[in-house]
C-alpha cells in the first residue's frame, strides 16, 4: 500500500519513527512535510495529504500534529476524505471497519511513539467491513455532495 504522511512542527520526530515503522511493514511512504521544526500551519499539510488521498496518488494518509485535531479538520475539508483522530487502537480499528476512513490522525503530544505504532498497525491492517456500514458511508458522501 502507498501511504501519504504529513505533519506540523510538533510532530517531526514522531513522523520519522512512523515512516520507518510503516516501511518496515512493507508499505511505500510519500512524505508531504513539513520537514523542519520551525513553526508552521497544520492546515497546509492536512490539505496536501487529503488531496493526495482523494486524487488516488496514495491509498491512505496519516497525519500528525499536536493533538491530531487541527490537521484532521483540514483533511476533512477535502472532498472524498474521511479522516479520524485515533488515540488508541480500538478507535483506529473501528474507523476502518465501520467508517472506511482513509486518513488516520493522531497527536504527537497525546500519544507516544509505541502507542502510535500500535494505532498505525491496527489501522493499516483493518479492512472496511461494508454491508450495513456502506449505507452509512454513502450517507456521509451524500452530505458532502450537498455541501
Secondary structure, 3 states (H helix, E strand, C coil): CEEEEEECHHHHHHHHHHHHHHHHCCCEEEECCCCCCCCCCHHHHHHHHHHHHHCCCCCEEEEEECCCHHHHHHHHCCCCCCEEECCCHHHHHHHHHCCCCCEEEEECCCCCHHHHHHHHHHHHHCCCCCCHHHHHHHHHHHHHHHC
